[in-house]
C-alpha cells in the first residue's frame, strides 16, 4: 500500500482537560483540523484509492453526528452531564481514550474511521489532528 489519499475536515468542539496543570483545565474550544489518510491494496478502476466524496460522507458524517459543535469530555467530567441535562450536544470519550486531548481524539478518529471505511476496502493509516495551527497530534496505524 504505497498510494494514499487524505481528506481534511474542520470541526468546532468545546472541551477541557480536567487533569491539565494549566488553563486547559477550563472549558474552551477549538477549530480542529483533522486529516484522515486512506490506503488500499490497489487503485480502483478510475485510478483512486477511494473517492474523496465517500470519505467525506462516511467520516464527515460521523464527525458531524458526534463531535462538531458539541462538548467532548472525559466520562467523569460533571460539565458533560450538566450540558447534556440542558439539552446541549455532548460526546463522552470512550473510557479507553480518556481525556479529550488532541492525541486521544486522533486515536479515536483513527480507529473509528478505520472501522467505518473498512467496509469500503480501505485502511486508515494516519490521522493528524490540529488543535491550533501550530499544534497537532498524529496517530498511525500499527503495522
Phi, psi and omega in degrees: 000083180253000175251130180230166170221154183229134175247137180254136177238153173234127178224154177250124185221134170270152176192178166206156177251099190306321184265013180292143183276001183221209188293345178288355173286347179268152178297130178202182181217168181220154166263094183282137167256129184233119177257126178244117182258129185244149176221156176217154181297330180217155173285152179285182184298337179275342182100028182241155168293308177199151175297128179304328179296327177292318178298317178299314182297313187282303184284318180300321179295319179297316179298315179298317183288334189246323188243320189299133180054042176224188179241113178270135186210158172295145181305333181268002184284115181294340178296322178299314179297319179298312181297318179300319179294336178271004179084013180274155179284127176227158176224110177279119179300133174306143186310321183292347180260336175072226184294149180279062175277165177301322180297314181288326175294320177299316178298313180301311180295320178301311181292316182293311179298323178299317178295314184294320184275347178298332177294344179255011180075022185251143173251128173274119186258338187203139171228132174242129178244115175272117175276325172221171178299339184256354186226130179213165176230146180243144169237136176233139178295135177291142182290000000 
